Amino acid sequence: MTTTVPAQRPAKQANPATVAFRGVGQAAKAHGLGREFSAIARMVKNAQGVAPSVVVVGEMNRGKSTLINALLAAPGLAPTAPIETTALAVNYTPATKEFPQGTAELEFASEPTRRRVPAQQLPGWVQVDSPIFMNAEEQPLQASLAVRPGYVPTATLVDTPGSGGLSEAYAMRAIARSHDASVLLLVTDASGRITAPALEFLVRCSATIDQLVLAVTKIDLYRGNWQAVLEENRQILAQREPRLGSIPIVGVSGAWGERAAAEPDEQRRGRLLEMSGIPQLAATLRDPLRMAGQLPTLNALRRGADLLREPLIALETEREALGGVVEDQSSMTAVKEHRDQLLRKFEDAKYDWGANVDRVRVDLTSANSRLARDFGTHWKELAQSKGTGMSARQSQAMTNEMAADVEVQIGRAMQGIVHRSTMLLHELYSAAGMDPQRSLLGEVERRAHEAGRNKRELGDRKAASSDPRMLMSGFLMGSGIGSMIFPGIGTAIGAGVMGSLSFVLARRQAKRQSVIQVVADASTEMREVLDRAVRGVLGVITTDAKKVFDRDLRESANAAKSELQRLESARRASEAERRERIGKLDPQIKQLRDAIALAEQEARAIEQKRTGEKP
């Protein structure tokens, strides 16, 4: 009797990036850097479990919401209309245990920032002319709805609003809130080539977003020539900006996709789905989503490699001395001179510290002023372009988009403030031959974030009351016109007609003036928030960082002295002592070198996949 031995399944190979990161961790802990490595590991862990986003943008009537419904396999879920109806971005998020299907949530600026509402009330909160939205004491920043996973089951689909359905402010806000793990999906249709506004929008976004996809919708209405339109769009993109020539372009029909989701017959559903192009679009989105989701791993590998370099340099220096390479006295003298130079720079840096901080303060304050001024000019011109005034719906839509732009502009400016401030820290430290501690850099970011978090949101300004002078002017004009047309009774009719018309015009003008006032208030608030951030961040550098710098510089000088002593001891060591110490150092150096090399190798591989660069 023979016994058949079941075939063993091959062991699943670990992810190379995970292996590299574990190697960094082992080396870091072996050299007393376990706490620093744990901070990097927490960064990766916190980024896991957050669904990446597909931010969907498109001009009005291009089939954006229909396409979202098709990707979610949920006909009619995202509202479709011939005019832009949504007042804020809606996130269609895959349901989880904590956020079950059908749950609706609103995000506000004030605490509690996240508030759940009945799903049936969500349309009232997101429609621009809804009484719920218009009359709310505080208007939400965005909305989320937990949905059954569709054809892109790991991603949140973000339906963005905006004037004409295409708003850089809304798109950039959605991208910023998705933790740098997003794909921008621009929706155009097969009726003709991509429009100039959509093309310029894509060019601007491509400067800050790596992952872009273009969907050409309504191929069901243009069956004969949609492929030609798609190829023409590809040529236009490449001519306008070479880097756009390689972005994926997919022809789809959201209408067929919706019909497929509602079709009970399996065979017909399959045919509709295949014709719709929805599965092809979903497959196209998965690759950039996977690449975008690897950003935390990429950053962790880079930071881990940096963490190990300092102990490696110290061990290699000692190994060099033990190996007899630095037997001559000139090398010893160089170390001693370096220590003395640090002590001299210590006094110089103390003297120049305040002057350097003041220089950066002036630069950042001037930049804040320019940003607030340019922001105010742009939005004031938009409001003033409405010559006949604005309706309540138009004024609310513009105020909402302006609020999104405020958030985007402040976010970008905060990045600039943090970047310039960290550069200042690096400049001050490098002048003394050191690098700033990561805790200081983290405190700079925290202070900037705190200033941005405490900003006041744009208020829900009510339109000014109608101007009595305009009403009186309308009454008199109407009286005169009515008297000429209808002698005797025309005065009352004319006054009524012109008075009503003047009342409508007065309300529209008041709405426009209200928006202009909101622009002025937003510009002032933006300037105050950014100046507050500058004060907070530079306050860290002036006080906390200065104290840490003093301590670090003295420790660095002492370390240089200890290094000199170690090298002198190595020079005086016997041959047996050298061999023993070298035997201990070599494995440690190899561990650090191997861990750094593997981390850098995997970081390069991830970067090449993200950018499409050939190895």
DRENLUM-540461 format. One line per 3 residues: number of its first residue (from 0); for each residue z, x, y of C-alpha. Coordinates in nm, 2 decimals. Layout:
N
NUM) Z:X:Y; ...
This chain:
615
0) 0.00:0.00:0.00; -0.10:0.14:0.33; 0.07:0.08:0.66
3) -0.13:0.04:0.97; 0.03:0.21:1.27; -0.03:0.01:1.58
6) -0.22:0.21:1.85; 0.00:0.32:2.13; -0.10:0.22:2.48
9) -0.16:0.51:2.71; 0.12:0.56:2.95; 0.05:0.43:3.29
12) -0.01:0.72:3.53; 0.20:0.73:3.84; 0.04:0.70:4.18
15) -0.04:1.06:4.30; 0.10:0.98:4.65; 0.43:0.86:4.49
18) 0.45:1.18:4.28; 0.39:1.39:4.59; 0.66:1.20:4.78
21) 0.91:1.24:4.50; 0.84:1.61:4.50; 0.92:1.62:4.87
24) 1.24:1.44:4.80; 1.36:1.67:4.53; 1.28:1.98:4.75
27) 1.46:1.82:5.05; 1.77:1.74:4.86; 1.78:2.09:4.70
30) 1.79:2.24:5.05; 2.05:2.01:5.21; 1.80:1.77:5.37
33) 1.88:1.46:5.17; 1.99:1.26:5.47; 1.67:1.33:5.66
36) 1.46:1.25:5.36; 1.64:0.92:5.31; 1.55:0.82:5.66
39) 1.18:0.87:5.58; 1.22:0.68:5.25; 1.37:0.39:5.44
42) 1.07:0.38:5.67; 0.84:0.34:5.37; 1.07:0.08:5.21
45) 1.09:-0.13:5.52; 0.71:-0.14:5.55; 0.67:-0.26:5.19
48) 0.66:-0.63:5.13; 0.51:-0.71:5.47; 0.18:-0.89:5.42
51) -0.10:-0.72:5.60; -0.30:-0.93:5.84; -0.66:-1.04:5.88
54) -0.69:-1.12:6.25; -0.97:-1.37:6.29; -1.15:-1.39:6.63
57) -1.47:-1.55:6.74; -1.63:-1.74:7.03; -1.61:-2.12:7.04
60) -1.81:-2.32:6.79; -1.89:-2.02:6.56; -1.70:-2.16:6.26
63) -1.39:-1.96:6.29; -1.13:-2.22:6.17; -1.37:-2.36:5.91
66) -1.40:-2.00:5.77; -1.02:-1.97:5.76; -0.99:-2.30:5.57
69) -1.25:-2.17:5.32; -1.07:-1.84:5.27; -0.75:-2.03:5.21
72) -0.92:-2.28:4.98; -0.75:-2.55:5.19; -1.00:-2.79:5.35
75) -0.89:-2.91:5.70; -0.58:-2.70:5.72; -0.68:-2.51:6.04
78) -0.79:-2.76:6.30; -1.16:-2.75:6.39; -1.30:-2.90:6.71
81) -1.59:-2.86:6.95; -1.34:-2.72:7.21; -1.06:-2.47:7.19
84) -0.75:-2.67:7.10; -0.49:-2.41:7.00; -0.25:-2.27:7.25
87) -0.11:-1.98:7.04; -0.19:-1.78:6.73; -0.12:-1.94:6.40
90) -0.03:-1.72:6.10; -0.13:-1.86:5.76; 0.11:-1.66:5.54
93) 0.12:-1.65:5.16; 0.43:-1.85:5.05; 0.73:-1.66:4.92
96) 1.07:-1.76:4.78; 1.22:-1.71:5.13; 0.93:-1.88:5.30
99) 0.81:-2.16:5.06; 0.48:-2.33:5.08; 0.45:-2.59:5.35
102) 0.73:-2.44:5.56; 0.64:-2.40:5.94; 0.81:-2.16:6.17
105) 0.79:-2.09:6.54; 0.87:-1.76:6.71; 1.04:-1.76:7.05
108) 1.14:-1.49:7.30; 1.50:-1.60:7.31; 1.76:-1.62:7.03
111) 1.72:-1.75:6.77; 1.37:-1.60:6.78; 1.25:-1.77:6.46
114) 1.30:-2.15:6.43; 1.17:-2.37:6.15; 1.02:-2.70:6.23
117) 0.88:-2.98:6.01; 0.52:-2.89:5.91; 0.39:-3.22:6.04
120) 0.51:-3.13:6.39; 0.33:-2.80:6.39; 0.00:-2.93:6.54
123) 0.20:-3.07:6.84; 0.35:-2.72:6.90; 0.02:-2.53:6.89
126) -0.22:-2.77:7.07; -0.27:-2.67:7.43; -0.26:-3.03:7.57
129) 0.01:-3.16:7.34; 0.31:-3.33:7.51; 0.55:-3.14:7.27
132) 0.40:-2.81:7.38; 0.36:-2.89:7.75; 0.71:-3.04:7.79
135) 0.91:-2.79:7.58; 1.20:-2.61:7.75; 1.07:-2.29:7.60
138) 0.72:-2.25:7.46; 0.67:-2.05:7.14; 0.49:-1.72:7.12
141) 0.32:-1.78:6.79; 0.35:-2.01:6.48; 0.35:-1.95:6.11
144) 0.27:-2.17:5.81; 0.34:-2.08:5.45; 0.04:-2.16:5.24
147) -0.08:-2.13:4.88; -0.25:-1.79:4.83; -0.63:-1.83:4.87
150) -0.91:-1.58:4.82; -0.72:-1.30:5.01; -0.38:-1.37:4.84
153) -0.19:-1.06:4.97; -0.28:-1.11:5.34; -0.18:-1.33:5.63
156) -0.48:-1.49:5.81; -0.42:-1.51:6.18; -0.62:-1.78:6.37
159) -0.63:-1.66:6.73; -0.69:-1.89:7.03; -0.83:-1.79:7.37
162) -1.07:-1.89:7.65; -1.39:-1.96:7.47; -1.23:-1.86:7.14
165) -1.26:-1.49:7.21; -0.95:-1.32:7.36; -0.88:-0.95:7.34
168) -0.52:-1.02:7.45; -0.45:-1.26:7.16; -0.63:-1.02:6.91
171) -0.44:-0.72:7.03; -0.11:-0.90:7.02; -0.17:-1.01:6.67
174) -0.27:-0.66:6.56; 0.04:-0.51:6.73; 0.27:-0.76:6.55
177) 0.13:-0.69:6.21; 0.28:-0.33:6.19; -0.05:-0.15:6.21
180) -0.17:-0.30:5.88; -0.45:-0.53:5.99; -0.82:-0.60:5.97
183) -1.00:-0.75:6.26; -1.25:-1.01:6.14; -1.50:-1.11:6.41
186) -1.68:-1.43:6.34; -2.03:-1.50:6.48; -2.30:-1.73:6.34
189) -2.65:-1.71:6.21; -2.81:-1.90:6.50; -2.90:-1.57:6.66
192) -2.80:-1.21:6.74; -2.45:-1.12:6.83; -2.38:-1.22:7.19
195) -2.31:-0.96:7.46; -1.94:-1.07:7.51; -1.88:-1.05:7.14
198) -2.04:-0.71:7.11; -1.84:-0.57:7.40; -1.53:-0.72:7.26
201) -1.59:-0.54:6.92; -1.66:-0.21:7.10; -1.33:-0.23:7.29
204) -1.13:-0.32:6.98; -1.29:-0.05:6.77; -1.13:0.21:7.00
207) -0.79:0.12:6.86; -0.86:-0.06:6.53; -1.00:0.13:6.23
210) -1.06:-0.17:6.00; -1.34:-0.41:6.13; -1.55:-0.67:5.95
213) -1.82:-0.90:6.09; -1.88:-1.24:5.93; -2.20:-1.42:6.01
216) -2.13:-1.79:5.95; -2.33:-2.11:5.91; -2.58:-1.96:5.67
219) -2.60:-2.32:5.52; -2.77:-2.43:5.85; -3.00:-2.13:5.88
222) -3.10:-2.06:5.52; -3.44:-1.92:5.60; -3.35:-1.65:5.85
225) -2.98:-1.56:5.83; -3.05:-1.24:5.64; -3.28:-1.13:5.92
228) -3.01:-1.21:6.18; -2.75:-1.01:5.98; -2.98:-0.70:5.97
231) -3.06:-0.74:6.34; -2.69:-0.75:6.42; -2.64:-0.43:6.21
234) -2.90:-0.25:6.42; -2.75:-0.38:6.74; -2.41:-0.25:6.65
237) -2.54:0.09:6.55; -2.74:0.13:6.87; -2.45:0.02:7.09
240) -2.18:0.23:6.92; -2.27:0.46:6.62; -1.93:0.41:6.46
243) -2.00:0.04:6.43; -2.32:0.09:6.23; -2.12:0.12:5.91
246) -1.88:-0.17:5.94; -1.92:-0.44:5.67; -2.13:-0.75:5.76
249) -2.12:-1.05:5.53; -2.31:-1.38:5.55; -2.09:-1.68:5.47
252) -2.08:-2.06:5.50; -1.73:-2.19:5.57; -1.86:-2.55:5.52
255) -1.98:-2.47:5.17; -1.65:-2.29:5.10; -1.45:-2.60:5.21
258) -1.66:-2.83:5.00; -1.61:-2.60:4.70; -1.24:-2.62:4.74
261) -1.25:-3.00:4.75; -1.51:-3.03:4.46; -1.35:-3.17:4.14
264) -1.65:-3.08:3.92; -1.60:-2.72:3.80; -1.97:-2.64:3.77
267) -2.06:-2.78:4.12; -1.76:-2.60:4.26; -1.88:-2.27:4.12
270) -2.23:-2.31:4.26; -2.10:-2.40:4.60; -1.86:-2.11:4.60
273) -2.13:-1.86:4.50; -2.36:-1.99:4.77; -2.09:-1.98:5.03
276) -2.04:-1.61:5.02; -1.66:-1.65:5.04; -1.58:-1.44:4.73
279) -1.80:-1.16:4.87; -1.62:-1.17:5.20; -1.28:-1.17:5.03
282) -1.38:-0.87:4.82; -1.50:-0.70:5.14; -1.17:-0.76:5.31
285) -0.96:-0.62:5.02; -1.06:-0.26:5.06; -0.97:-0.22:5.43
288) -0.65:-0.42:5.37; -0.55:-0.18:5.09; -0.64:0.12:5.31
291) -0.44:-0.03:5.61; -0.15:-0.08:5.38; -0.13:0.29:5.30
294) -0.05:0.39:5.66; 0.33:0.40:5.59; 0.27:0.63:5.29
297) 0.04:0.85:5.49; 0.30:0.89:5.77; 0.58:0.95:5.52
300) 0.39:1.23:5.34; 0.32:1.40:5.67; 0.68:1.37:5.79
303) 0.81:1.49:5.45; 0.59:1.80:5.47; 0.71:1.88:5.82
306) 1.07:1.84:5.70; 1.03:2.12:5.45; 0.86:2.38:5.67
309) 1.18:2.50:5.84; 1.37:2.60:5.53; 1.05:2.75:5.39
312) 1.02:2.98:5.69; 1.38:3.09:5.66; 1.35:3.17:5.29
315) 1.02:3.35:5.33; 1.17:3.56:5.61; 1.46:3.66:5.39
318) 1.23:3.73:5.09; 1.01:3.95:5.31; 1.32:4.16:5.41
321) 1.43:4.19:5.05; 1.09:4.29:4.95; 1.11:4.59:5.18
324) 0.83:4.48:5.41; 1.06:4.49:5.72; 1.23:4.81:5.64
327) 1.14:4.96:5.98; 1.37:4.92:6.28; 1.10:4.76:6.50
330) 1.13:4.43:6.31; 1.50:4.43:6.34; 1.47:4.49:6.71
333) 1.22:4.20:6.75; 1.48:3.96:6.60; 1.75:4.09:6.83
336) 1.52:4.06:7.13; 1.44:3.70:7.03; 1.81:3.62:7.02
339) 1.86:3.77:7.37; 1.56:3.58:7.50; 1.70:3.25:7.38
342) 2.02:3.31:7.57; 1.83:3.39:7.89; 1.61:3.09:7.85
345) 1.92:2.88:7.80; 2.02:2.94:8.17; 1.67:2.90:8.29
348) 1.62:2.57:8.11; 1.95:2.43:8.25; 1.83:2.51:8.60
351) 1.48:2.35:8.55; 1.58:2.05:8.34; 1.63:1.80:8.63
354) 1.31:1.91:8.81; 1.10:1.85:8.50; 1.25:1.51:8.44
357) 1.19:1.41:8.81; 0.83:1.51:8.78; 0.77:1.29:8.47
360) 0.96:1.00:8.64; 0.72:1.01:8.94; 0.41:1.02:8.71
363) 0.53:0.73:8.50; 0.64:0.52:8.79; 0.30:0.56:8.96
366) 0.13:0.47:8.63; 0.34:0.15:8.61; 0.24:0.05:8.96
369) -0.13:0.10:8.89; -0.10:-0.11:8.57; 0.08:-0.40:8.73
372) -0.16:-0.39:9.03; -0.47:-0.39:8.81; -0.32:-0.67:8.59
375) -0.25:-0.89:8.89; -0.60:-0.83:9.04; -0.77:-0.92:8.72
378) -0.59:-1.24:8.65; -0.59:-1.35:9.02; -0.97:-1.31:9.03
381) -1.00:-1.52:8.71; -0.78:-1.80:8.86; -0.96:-1.79:9.19
384) -1.30:-1.82:9.02; -1.21:-2.18:8.94; -1.34:-2.30:9.27
387) -1.26:-2.67:9.21; -0.92:-2.59:9.08; -0.78:-2.64:8.72
390) -0.68:-2.92:8.50; -0.34:-2.91:8.33; -0.50:-2.80:8.01
393) -0.70:-2.52:8.17; -0.39:-2.39:8.36; -0.18:-2.40:8.05
396) -0.45:-2.21:7.85; -0.48:-1.94:8.11; -0.10:-1.90:8.14
399) -0.07:-1.87:7.76; -0.35:-1.61:7.74; -0.19:-1.42:8.04
402) 0.14:-1.41:7.85; -0.03:-1.25:7.55; -0.19:-1.00:7.78
405) 0.14:-0.92:7.94; 0.28:-0.84:7.60; -0.02:-0.63:7.51
408) -0.02:-0.43:7.83; 0.36:-0.38:7.82; 0.33:-0.26:7.46
411) 0.06:-0.01:7.55; 0.25:0.11:7.85; 0.57:0.15:7.64
414) 0.37:0.37:7.40; 0.26:0.58:7.70; 0.62:0.61:7.83
417) 0.75:0.71:7.49; 0.47:0.96:7.43; 0.51:1.12:7.77
420) 0.89:1.14:7.73; 0.87:1.29:7.39; 0.62:1.54:7.52
423) 0.87:1.63:7.79; 1.14:1.68:7.52; 0.90:1.90:7.32
426) 0.81:2.10:7.64; 1.18:2.16:7.73; 1.27:2.26:7.37
429) 0.97:2.47:7.31; 1.05:2.67:7.62; 1.36:2.78:7.44
432) 1.18:2.83:7.11; 1.31:2.51:6.94; 1.20:2.16:6.84
435) 1.39:1.85:6.95; 1.60:1.66:6.69; 1.44:1.35:6.54
438) 1.75:1.15:6.64; 1.67:1.22:7.00; 1.31:1.11:6.96
441) 1.43:0.80:6.78; 1.67:0.72:7.07; 1.39:0.75:7.32
444) 1.19:0.49:7.12; 1.49:0.26:7.09; 1.56:0.26:7.46
447) 1.19:0.17:7.54; 1.20:-0.10:7.28; 1.52:-0.24:7.42
450) 1.37:-0.26:7.77; 1.06:-0.44:7.64; 1.27:-0.68:7.43
453) 1.47:-0.79:7.73; 1.17:-0.89:7.94; 1.16:-1.25:8.07
456) 0.87:-1.46:7.94; 0.63:-1.63:8.18; 0.80:-1.95:8.29
459) 0.65:-2.29:8.24; 0.57:-2.34:8.60; 0.50:-2.70:8.71
462) 0.21:-2.75:8.94; 0.30:-2.79:9.31; 0.30:-3.14:9.44
465) -0.02:-3.26:9.60; -0.07:-3.15:9.96; 0.00:-3.45:10.19
468) -0.25:-3.31:10.45; -0.52:-3.32:10.19; -0.44:-3.68:10.10
471) -0.44:-3.78:10.47; -0.77:-3.60:10.52; -0.91:-3.79:10.23
474) -0.78:-4.12:10.37; -0.94:-4.07:10.71; -1.27:-3.95:10.56
477) -1.27:-4.25:10.32; -1.20:-4.49:10.61; -1.49:-4.36:10.81
480) -1.74:-4.37:10.52; -1.62:-4.71:10.41; -1.65:-4.85:10.76
483) -2.02:-4.75:10.78; -2.11:-4.89:10.43; -1.89:-5.19:10.42
486) -1.80:-5.31:10.78; -1.47:-5.49:10.78; -1.35:-5.41:10.43
489) -1.50:-5.07:10.39; -1.20:-4.89:10.54; -0.97:-4.99:10.26
492) -1.22:-4.92:9.99; -1.32:-4.58:10.13; -0.96:-4.48:10.18
495) -0.89:-4.57:9.82; -1.19:-4.39:9.67; -1.15:-4.08:9.88
498) -0.78:-4.08:9.85; -0.80:-4.09:9.47; -1.06:-3.81:9.47
501) -0.86:-3.61:9.71; -0.55:-3.66:9.49; -0.73:-3.53:9.18
504) -0.87:-3.23:9.38; -0.52:-3.17:9.52; -0.37:-3.16:9.18
507) -0.64:-2.93:9.05; -0.59:-2.70:9.34; -0.21:-2.71:9.30
510) -0.25:-2.61:8.93; -0.47:-2.32:9.03; -0.22:-2.21:9.29
513) 0.06:-2.24:9.04; -0.13:-2.01:8.80; -0.19:-1.76:9.09
516) 0.19:-1.76:9.15; 0.25:-1.70:8.78; 0.02:-1.40:8.80
519) 0.22:-1.26:9.09; 0.55:-1.32:8.90; 0.40:-1.17:8.58
522) 0.29:-0.86:8.77; 0.63:-0.81:8.93; 0.80:-0.87:8.59
525) 0.57:-0.62:8.42; 0.65:-0.36:8.69; 1.03:-0.42:8.66
528) 1.02:-0.40:8.27; 0.83:-0.08:8.27; 1.04:0.08:8.54
531) 1.35:-0.02:8.35; 1.21:0.14:8.04; 1.14:0.46:8.24
534) 1.50:0.47:8.37; 1.64:0.41:8.02; 1.43:0.67:7.85
537) 1.46:0.94:8.11; 1.84:0.86:8.12; 1.85:0.96:7.75
540) 1.68:1.29:7.84; 1.89:1.35:8.14; 2.23:1.29:7.97
543) 2.22:1.27:7.59; 1.93:1.50:7.53; 2.07:1.76:7.78
546) 2.40:1.78:7.59; 2.23:1.80:7.25; 1.99:2.06:7.39
549) 2.28:2.28:7.52; 2.44:2.26:7.17; 2.12:2.32:6.98
552) 2.03:2.62:7.20; 2.36:2.79:7.14; 2.33:2.71:6.77
555) 1.98:2.85:6.77; 2.10:3.17:6.94; 2.38:3.20:6.68
558) 2.12:3.13:6.40; 1.91:3.42:6.54; 2.21:3.64:6.53
561) 2.29:3.54:6.17; 1.92:3.60:6.08; 1.95:3.95:6.22
564) 2.26:4.01:6.01; 2.10:3.88:5.70; 1.80:4.10:5.75
567) 2.02:4.40:5.81; 2.21:4.32:5.49; 1.89:4.28:5.30
570) 1.78:4.62:5.43; 2.10:4.78:5.32; 2.11:4.60:4.98
573) 2.08:4.80:4.66; 1.78:4.77:4.44; 1.98:4.56:4.19
576) 2.11:4.33:4.46; 1.76:4.28:4.59; 1.62:4.19:4.25
579) 1.90:3.94:4.19; 1.85:3.77:4.53; 1.47:3.77:4.50
582) 1.51:3.61:4.16; 1.69:3.32:4.32; 1.47:3.29:4.62
585) 1.13:3.29:4.45; 1.18:2.95:4.26; 1.31:2.79:4.58
588) 1.01:2.91:4.78; 0.77:2.80:4.51; 0.93:2.45:4.51
591) 0.89:2.41:4.88; 0.54:2.55:4.89; 0.43:2.32:4.60
594) 0.59:2.01:4.75; 0.43:2.08:5.10; 0.09:2.15:4.95
597) 0.09:1.84:4.73; 0.21:1.62:5.01; -0.06:1.75:5.25
600) -0.33:1.71:4.97; -0.24:1.34:4.92; -0.22:1.28:5.29
603) -0.57:1.42:5.34; -0.70:1.21:5.05; -0.56:0.89:5.20
606) -0.70:0.98:5.54; -1.04:1.05:5.40; -1.04:0.71:5.22
609) -0.93:0.53:5.54; -1.19:0.69:5.76; -1.48:0.72:5.51
612) -1.48:1.09:5.55; -1.63:1.29:5.26; -1.38:1.53:5.09
